[in-house]
Amino acid sequence: MTEPLKKELAPFSAERYQQMLKRCDPVQRLGQVEKVGGLTLEAVGPPTFIGEACLVETLSGSKVLGEVVGFREGKVQLFPLGDMEGIGPGSKIIALGQSLKVPVGPGLLGRVLDGLGRPIDQAGPLNNEKTYPLTAAPPQPMARRRIKPPLALGVKAIDGFLTCGKGQRLGIFAGSGVGKSTLLGMIARNSSADVNVIGLIGERGREVKDFLEKDLGPEGLARSVVVVATSDQPALVRIKGAYVATAIAEYFRDTGADVMLMMDSVTRFALAQREVGLAVGEPPATRGYTPSVFTLIPRLLERSGTTEQGSITALYTVLVEGDDMNEPVADTVRGTLDGHIVLSRDLAHENHYPAIDILASVSRLMTELASPEHLAAAAFLRENLAVYRANEDLINIGAYVAGSNPRVDLAIKMYPALTKFLRQGINETVSFEQTVDELLKLQAEGAESAV
């Protein structure tokens, strides 16, 4: 056989086809829908497992992707990952023999995907070399590198008072309309991470393009992957959107990159899981949330962090109901993460942005990340802010007499400069070194005033 003919026949080699045959499942496992109730399909067969992907044929012949979510009295319960129109008793179900996976690769940068990892930005198909499973085990505790180098997020209030490290996980807690999305956009543009992976879970459809064009901007999108699962989509798609974003972040971490994973919001992920849990017969527990919600939240959040290859620094927003910072989801997330950032509605009403309440926020790793001088300056300024807040009512009504308490006098003098430091324009870029220098300068000015 000539060499040109060998090259031409190379794609048809026996070895290649043997590998394909090994991967091929010649048995097609089938079942059929018996009952449709609410958002759940109940089927007779096929032999399957929890999390397996299935195709459901509609009466018109089209196919809808679904996932096995439970079993009841020998029947298989599925949640469709698309429109249920056309599905009825007798619709055929084909088990695919595997759980859902997401395509990954460098070509994801700058792309916008739906909750199942399919492109929705009209920029052509994805050209990626491999796939990652949506659900994966968190890194083993002994395989996690200790978090030592700080990661600049480009927001003075955070870098100065709530210093974050590479691989740290922080929660952003706030009510609606206090500036979570704007803060995420600032961090995505200004952070020193190599790659941003942003999951918009349960967002209003109108807000997606606003976030991409106004908050994130072209420079932020160029080094980001955005996963969108809007509030109108099935609950299972919203859940999968969180898993897709995490799996993509894991891929970039495995390549050695320092990844910034931002998810907005964990609350809507929890609401979607509650919807699924109630549909398959789970009993409601705390405030109507099913037990599976409090099982899945730590499992999702623990997947970020450090490994020997790279790191995933994660910011998870929590939409607190009625500004109640102790509601069940907020309490669970706060107990799992390495710190929390609280956005205050009162500060937002004062046009103080970003509306970060420094006194209510904490980074549990700051003492290991910041220099002694940085820590001393932050502690000094935080103390003065606390003194001012404790006496704010007396100061505002004129009941405080200057000279009565030296600590209050110093706090009053420092408050305007401290407030100015904590405010930052949306498009204002500040390096970590500039932030620390400003903080040390503020401390020096305060020490001089105290003398």
C-alpha positions in Angstrom: 0.0 0.0 0.0 1.4 3.4 -1.0 2.1 6.1 1.6 -0.6 8.5 0.2 -3.2 5.8 0.4 -2.2 4.9 4.0 -2.7 8.6 5.0 -6.0 8.7 3.2 -7.2 5.5 5.0 -5.8 6.6 8.4 -9.2 7.9 9.8 -10.7 4.5 9.0 -8.1 2.4 10.9 -9.2 -0.8 12.7 -7.8 0.5 16.0 -9.9 3.7 15.8 -13.1 1.7 15.1 -12.3 -0.8 17.9 -12.1 2.1 20.4 -15.4 3.5 19.0 -17.1 0.0 19.4 -15.9 -0.2 23.0 -17.5 3.1 23.8 -20.7 2.2 22.0 -23.7 0.8 23.9 -25.5 -1.4 21.4 -28.5 -1.9 23.8 -31.0 1.0 23.8 -32.9 1.2 27.1 -36.4 2.5 26.6 -39.4 3.5 28.7 -42.5 5.5 28.3 -44.3 8.3 30.1 -47.2 7.1 32.2 -48.2 10.3 34.0 -47.4 14.0 33.8 -47.9 15.9 37.1 -46.9 19.5 37.4 -43.2 19.7 36.4 -42.5 16.0 36.8 -42.8 13.1 34.4 -43.5 9.7 35.8 -42.4 6.8 33.6 -42.4 3.0 33.4 -38.8 2.2 32.9 -36.1 2.4 31.5 -33.6 0.9 33.9 -31.7 4.0 35.0 -29.9 5.8 37.8 -30.3 9.2 39.6 -28.8 12.0 37.5 -28.9 10.0 34.2 -29.7 12.1 31.1 -32.7 10.9 29.0 -34.4 11.9 25.8 -38.2 12.3 25.9 -40.0 12.1 22.5 -42.9 14.5 22.1 -46.0 13.6 20.2 -44.7 15.6 17.3 -41.5 13.5 17.1 -39.1 16.1 18.6 -36.9 15.2 21.6 -36.6 17.0 24.9 -33.6 16.4 27.2 -34.5 15.3 30.7 -32.8 14.0 33.9 -33.8 11.3 36.4 -34.4 12.9 39.7 -36.0 10.1 41.7 -38.0 6.9 42.0 -41.4 6.2 43.5 -43.2 2.9 43.8 -41.2 1.4 41.0 -41.7 4.4 38.7 -39.0 6.6 37.3 -39.4 10.4 37.9 -37.9 12.8 35.5 -37.6 16.5 35.2 -37.5 17.9 31.6 -34.8 20.3 30.7 -36.9 22.1 28.2 -40.5 22.9 27.2 -43.0 20.1 28.1 -45.4 21.0 25.4 -46.2 17.8 23.3 -45.2 15.4 26.1 -48.0 13.0 27.2 -48.8 9.5 28.4 -47.1 7.1 26.0 -44.2 9.4 25.0 -41.1 7.3 24.5 -38.1 7.7 26.8 -34.5 6.8 25.8 -31.9 6.5 28.5 -28.5 7.9 27.4 -26.4 6.0 29.8 -24.5 8.9 31.3 -25.0 12.1 33.2 -24.8 15.5 31.7 -21.4 17.0 30.7 -20.2 20.4 29.5 -17.8 21.0 26.7 -14.7 22.9 27.9 -11.6 24.5 26.3 -9.8 27.8 25.8 -12.4 28.7 23.2 -15.0 29.3 26.0 -13.4 32.7 26.8 -15.6 35.6 25.7 -18.6 33.3 25.2 -22.1 33.3 26.8 -23.7 29.9 27.4 -27.1 28.7 28.6 -27.7 26.6 31.7 -26.7 23.4 29.9 -23.5 24.8 28.4 -24.8 25.6 24.9 -23.8 28.9 23.3 -26.5 31.6 23.2 -24.4 34.6 22.0 -24.8 34.0 18.3 -21.0 33.7 17.9 -21.0 30.3 16.3 -20.6 26.8 17.7 -18.2 25.9 20.5 -14.9 24.3 19.3 -13.7 22.6 22.4 -11.5 19.5 22.8 -13.0 17.7 25.9 -16.0 17.6 28.2 -16.3 17.8 32.0 -19.0 16.3 34.2 -21.4 18.7 35.8 -21.2 17.1 39.2 -17.8 16.3 40.6 -16.3 15.6 44.0 -14.7 18.6 45.8 -10.8 18.5 46.1 -9.6 16.2 48.9 -8.8 18.3 52.1 -5.1 17.2 52.1 -4.8 18.0 48.4 -5.7 21.7 48.9 -2.8 24.1 49.1 -3.0 26.6 51.9 -4.2 30.1 50.9 -1.3 32.5 51.2 -1.0 35.0 48.3 -3.6 37.8 48.3 -5.8 38.3 45.3 -6.5 41.9 44.4 -10.2 42.4 43.6 -9.8 46.1 42.6 -12.4 47.3 45.1 -10.8 49.5 47.9 -13.2 48.5 50.6 -12.6 44.8 50.0 -8.8 44.9 49.4 -8.3 47.3 52.3 -10.6 45.8 55.0 -11.6 42.3 53.7 -8.5 41.1 51.9 -9.1 38.1 49.8 -6.6 35.3 48.9 -6.3 33.1 45.9 -8.7 30.2 46.4 -10.7 31.9 49.1 -14.6 31.7 49.0 -16.6 34.8 50.0 -20.3 35.4 50.2 -21.9 38.7 49.2 -25.1 39.1 51.2 -27.7 41.7 50.2 -31.3 42.4 49.6 -32.6 43.2 46.1 -31.5 46.3 44.4 -28.5 47.1 46.6 -25.8 46.7 44.0 -24.7 43.1 43.9 -24.5 42.9 40.1 -22.6 46.2 39.8 -20.1 45.0 42.4 -19.6 41.7 40.6 -19.0 43.7 37.3 -16.4 45.9 39.0 -14.5 42.8 40.4 -14.7 41.0 37.0 -13.1 44.0 35.3 -10.5 44.9 38.0 -9.4 41.7 39.6 -6.0 40.1 39.0 -7.4 36.7 38.3 -6.5 35.0 35.0 -10.1 33.9 34.1 -13.6 34.9 35.2 -16.4 32.4 35.2 -19.7 34.1 35.9 -22.9 32.2 36.6 -26.2 34.2 36.4 -28.7 31.8 38.0 -32.3 32.8 38.0 -31.7 36.3 36.7 -34.4 38.3 35.0 -33.9 38.1 31.2 -33.8 41.8 30.9 -30.8 42.1 33.2 -28.6 39.7 31.3 -27.6 42.1 28.5 -27.4 45.0 30.9 -24.9 43.1 33.0 -22.9 42.0 29.9 -22.7 45.5 28.3 -22.9 47.8 31.3 -21.5 46.1 34.3 -19.0 43.6 32.7 -18.1 45.5 29.5 -16.0 44.3 26.6 -12.8 44.2 28.5 -14.3 42.1 31.3 -16.1 39.7 28.8 -12.9 39.1 26.9 -11.4 37.1 29.8 -14.7 35.7 31.1 -17.1 32.9 30.5 -20.7 33.7 31.3 -23.4 31.0 32.1 -27.0 32.2 32.0 -30.0 30.4 33.4 -32.9 32.9 33.5 -35.8 32.7 36.0 -38.3 31.5 33.3 -36.4 28.3 32.6 -37.1 25.0 34.3 -35.9 24.6 37.9 -33.5 21.8 36.8 -31.9 24.1 34.2 -31.2 26.7 36.9 -29.6 24.1 39.1 -27.5 22.8 36.1 -26.4 26.4 35.4 -24.7 26.5 38.7 -23.0 23.2 38.0 -22.0 24.2 34.5 -20.3 27.4 35.8 -18.5 25.4 38.5 -17.4 22.7 36.0 -15.9 25.3 33.6 -14.1 26.9 36.5 -12.7 23.5 37.5 -11.4 23.0 33.9 -9.5 26.3 33.9 -8.2 25.5 37.5 -6.9 22.2 36.2 -4.9 24.0 33.5 -3.0 25.9 36.2 -5.0 29.2 36.0 -6.2 31.3 39.0 -9.9 31.5 38.3 -12.5 33.9 39.7 -15.9 32.2 40.0 -18.8 34.5 40.6 -22.3 33.1 41.1 -25.4 35.3 41.3 -27.2 33.8 43.2 -27.0 30.8 45.6 -30.5 31.7 46.8 -32.1 31.1 43.4 -30.1 27.9 43.2 -31.6 26.9 46.5 -35.1 27.9 45.4 -34.8 25.8 42.3 -33.7 22.8 44.3 -36.6 23.3 46.7 -38.9 23.2 43.6 -37.4 19.9 42.5 -37.4 18.5 46.0 -41.1 19.3 46.6 -42.1 17.9 43.2 -40.5 14.5 43.9 -42.1 14.3 47.4 -39.5 15.6 49.8 -41.0 17.0 53.0 -40.6 20.8 53.5 -38.3 21.6 56.4 -36.9 25.0 57.4 -39.1 27.8 55.9 -40.3 25.4 53.2 -36.8 24.4 52.0 -36.4 20.7 51.6 -33.5 18.8 53.2 -31.7 18.3 49.9 -31.2 22.1 49.6 -28.9 22.0 52.7 -27.1 19.0 51.4 -26.4 20.4 47.9 -25.3 23.9 49.0 -22.1 22.8 50.8 -21.4 20.2 48.1 -21.5 23.0 45.5 -19.6 25.6 47.4 -16.8 23.1 48.5 -15.9 22.4 44.8 -14.1 25.8 44.6 -10.8 26.5 46.4 -7.2 25.5 45.8 -5.6 22.4 44.3 -2.0 21.5 43.4 -2.7 22.8 39.8 -4.4 26.2 40.4 -7.1 28.0 42.3 -10.8 29.0 42.2 -11.5 32.1 44.1 -15.3 32.2 44.5 -17.8 35.0 45.2 -21.3 33.7 45.8 -24.1 36.2 46.2 -27.0 35.5 48.6 -30.3 37.4 48.0 -31.5 37.7 51.6 -35.3 37.8 52.1 -36.5 41.0 53.7 -32.8 41.9 54.5 -32.8 39.1 57.0 -29.2 38.0 57.3 -30.1 35.0 59.4 -32.6 33.3 57.0 -31.8 29.6 56.4 -29.9 29.8 53.1 -27.8 32.8 54.2 -27.0 31.0 57.5 -25.9 27.8 55.7 -23.8 29.7 53.1 -22.2 31.9 55.8 -21.2 28.8 57.8 -19.6 27.2 54.8 -17.6 30.0 53.3 -14.3 31.7 54.3 -15.9 35.1 54.9 -18.8 37.3 54.0 -19.4 40.8 52.5 -22.6 42.5 53.6 -24.2 45.2 51.4 -26.3 47.7 53.4 -29.5 49.1 52.1 -29.0 52.1 54.4 -25.7 52.9 52.8 -27.2 52.5 49.3 -29.9 55.0 50.4 -27.1 57.5 51.2 -25.7 57.0 47.7 -22.7 55.3 49.2 -21.4 52.8 46.6 -20.3 50.1 46.8 -22.7 49.8 49.7 -20.3 47.5 51.7 -21.0 47.5 55.5 -17.4 47.0 56.8 -18.4 46.4 60.4 -20.8 43.6 59.4 -18.4 42.0 57.0 -15.3 39.8 57.7 -12.6 37.9 55.8 -11.5 34.9 57.9 -8.2 34.7 56.2 -7.1 38.4 56.2 -4.8 38.0 59.2 -2.8 35.4 57.1 -2.8 37.4 53.9 -2.1 41.1 54.8 1.1 42.6 56.2 1.3 43.6 59.9 1.2 47.3 58.9 -1.8 46.7 56.7 -3.6 44.8 59.5 -2.8 47.5 62.0 -4.1 50.3 59.8 -7.3 48.4 58.9 -8.0 47.6 62.6 -7.4 51.3 63.6 -9.8 52.6 61.0 -12.4 49.9 61.6 -12.3 50.8 65.3 -12.9 54.5 64.5 -15.8 53.7 62.2 -17.3 51.5 64.9 -17.1 54.4 67.5 -18.7 56.8 65.1 -21.6 54.4 64.3 -22.2 53.8 68.0 -22.6 57.5 68.6 -24.1 58.5 65.3 -27.5 59.3 66.6 -26.1 61.6 69.3 -23.9 63.3 66.8 -26.7 63.9 64.3 -29.1 65.5 66.8 -26.4 67.7 68.3 -26.5 66.0 71.7 -22.8 65.1 71.7 -20.5 67.8 73.2 -17.1 68.1 71.6 -14.3 67.2 74.0 -16.5 64.8 76.1 -14.7 61.7 74.7 -11.4 61.8 72.8 -12.2 58.6 70.9 -15.5 60.1 69.7 -13.7 63.3 68.7 -11.2 61.4 66.7 -13.9 59.3 65.0 -15.8 62.5 64.0 -12.6 64.0 62.5 -11.8 60.8 60.6 -15.3 59.9 59.3 -15.4 62.1 56.2 -12.0 60.8 54.9 -12.8 57.2 55.8 -16.2 57.5 54.0 -14.4 58.9 51.0 -12.0 56.0 51.0 -14.8 53.4 51.1 -16.6 54.9 48.1 -15.5 54.1 44.6 -16.8 54.9 41.1 -18.0 52.1 38.9 -15.2 52.6 36.4 -12.5 53.6 38.9 -9.5 51.2 38.9 -7.3 51.0 42.0 -4.4 48.6 42.5 -3.9 46.7 45.6 -0.7 48.7 46.4 -2.6 52.0 46.0 -5.3 50.8 48.3 -2.8 49.8 51.0 -0.9 53.1 50.6 -4.1 55.1 51.0 -5.0 53.0 54.1 -1.6 53.6 55.8 -1.9 57.3 55.0 -5.3 57.5 56.6 -4.0 55.8 59.7 -1.0 58.2 59.9 -3.4 61.2 59.6 -5.6 59.7 62.3 -2.7 59.1 64.7 -1.6 62.7 64.2 -5.1 64.0 65.0 -5.2 61.8 68.2 -2.0 63.4 69.6 
